[in-house]
Amino acid sequence: MASRKMHQTTVRFGPDLWRELAAEASRAGVSVAQYVRDAALMRVAYTRGREGDPHFDAALAAVEGTPQGLSRPAPSD
């Protein structure tokens, strides 16, 4: 199995946001880095879902236990 290289980046947060991130990460029982990774993943999933990505729809159907091909209501803006 090939190794999956992870990318590293630097993100800067002001003191107020850092305190909020640290508090929420602590409540979730994860590191701030994991909390930020999870948030990024959720944002990507949300965008893909709004755009009707077929892979997202298949995953959503599997989680919901609904047959694939059922349409979800269009998002309201």
VOPAGU-2260 file (C-alpha; in pm, 1 decimal, decimal comma):
REM VOPAGU-2260
SITE   aa  ch    i         X         Y         Z
SITE  MET   A    0       0,0       0,0       0,0
SITE  ALA   A    1     139,2     339,2     -97,1
SITE  SER   A    2     182,7     591,7     181,6
SITE  ARG   A    3     -44,1     892,4     177,2
SITE  LYS   A    4     162,7    1202,2     228,7
SITE  MET   A    5      -7,5    1467,3     435,4
SITE  HIS   A    6      45,7    1833,5     356,9
SITE  GLN   A    7     136,7    2080,2     623,3
SITE  THR   A    8      42,1    2445,5     630,0
SITE  THR   A    9      48,6    2736,3     868,9
SITE  VAL   A   10    -274,6    2904,9     968,4
SITE  ARG   A   11    -274,8    3211,8    1187,2
SITE  PHE   A   12    -555,1    3288,8    1430,7
SITE  GLY   A   13    -610,7    3593,1    1645,0
SITE  PRO   A   14    -616,0    3540,6    2022,1
SITE  ASP   A   15    -996,2    3549,7    2048,8
SITE  LEU   A   16   -1053,5    3288,9    1779,0
SITE  TRP   A   17    -770,8    3072,0    1915,9
SITE  ARG   A   18    -936,9    3067,5    2258,8
SITE  GLU   A   19   -1265,8    2963,2    2099,9
SITE  LEU   A   20   -1097,1    2693,7    1890,6
SITE  ALA   A   21    -908,2    2558,9    2191,0
SITE  ALA   A   22   -1225,4    2549,6    2401,4
SITE  GLU   A   23   -1430,4    2371,8    2133,3
SITE  ALA   A   24   -1152,3    2124,9    2057,0
SITE  SER   A   25   -1120,0    2046,4    2426,1
SITE  ARG   A   26   -1495,8    1987,8    2452,1
SITE  ALA   A   27   -1475,7    1753,4    2153,4
SITE  GLY   A   28   -1176,4    1574,3    2306,6
SITE  VAL   A   29    -944,4    1644,6    2013,1
SITE  SER   A   30    -649,3    1868,1    1938,4
SITE  VAL   A   31    -699,3    2207,0    1775,6
SITE  ALA   A   32    -527,0    2067,6    1464,2
SITE  GLN   A   33    -778,1    1780,6    1445,3
SITE  TYR   A   34   -1067,2    2019,0    1507,2
SITE  VAL   A   35    -953,1    2242,5    1219,5
SITE  ARG   A   36    -902,8    1939,6     987,8
SITE  ASP   A   37   -1253,2    1818,8    1070,5
SITE  ALA   A   38   -1396,0    2164,1    1004,9
SITE  ALA   A   39   -1221,9    2179,5     666,4
SITE  LEU   A   40   -1356,5    1835,4     575,4
SITE  MET   A   41   -1709,4    1936,3     675,2
SITE  ARG   A   42   -1686,7    2250,1     464,4
SITE  VAL   A   43   -1573,2    2052,9     158,4
SITE  ALA   A   44   -1850,3    1796,6     212,5
SITE  TYR   A   45   -2110,3    2071,7     249,6
SITE  THR   A   46   -2001,2    2240,3     -73,0
SITE  ARG   A   47   -1994,7    1912,7    -264,9
SITE  GLY   A   48   -2339,2    1826,4    -132,7
SITE  ARG   A   49   -2483,4    2159,5    -242,6
SITE  GLU   A   50   -2330,0    2110,0    -587,3
SITE  GLY   A   51   -2488,0    1765,0    -625,0
SITE  ASP   A   52   -2165,0    1563,1    -631,2
SITE  PRO   A   53   -2266,0    1201,7    -712,8
SITE  HIS   A   54   -2011,5    1058,2    -467,0
SITE  PHE   A   55   -2155,7    1273,9    -190,0
SITE  ASP   A   56   -2508,8    1163,7    -279,0
SITE  ALA   A   57   -2406,0     796,2    -268,9
SITE  ALA   A   58   -2239,7     841,1      70,6
SITE  LEU   A   59   -2538,6    1031,6     204,4
SITE  ALA   A   60   -2776,9     762,6      80,6
SITE  ALA   A   61   -2566,7     495,3     253,4
SITE  VAL   A   62   -2567,2     685,1     581,7
SITE  GLU   A   63   -2936,8     768,1     563,5
SITE  GLY   A   64   -3029,7     417,7     451,1
SITE  THR   A   65   -3223,7     556,8     156,5
SITE  PRO   A   66   -3211,7     417,5    -195,3
SITE  GLN   A   67   -2982,5     601,5    -431,9
SITE  GLY   A   68   -3161,0     807,9    -689,9
SITE  LEU   A   69   -3400,3     974,6    -449,7
SITE  SER   A   70   -3366,4    1345,0    -490,3
SITE  ARG   A   71   -3303,7    1569,4    -195,8
SITE  PRO   A   72   -3482,9    1901,5    -174,0
SITE  ALA   A   73   -3297,9    2185,2    -342,3
SITE  PRO   A   74   -3121,1    2412,7     -92,6
SITE  SER   A   75   -3301,4    2737,4     -24,9
SITE  ASP   A   76   -3093,4    3051,9     -36,8
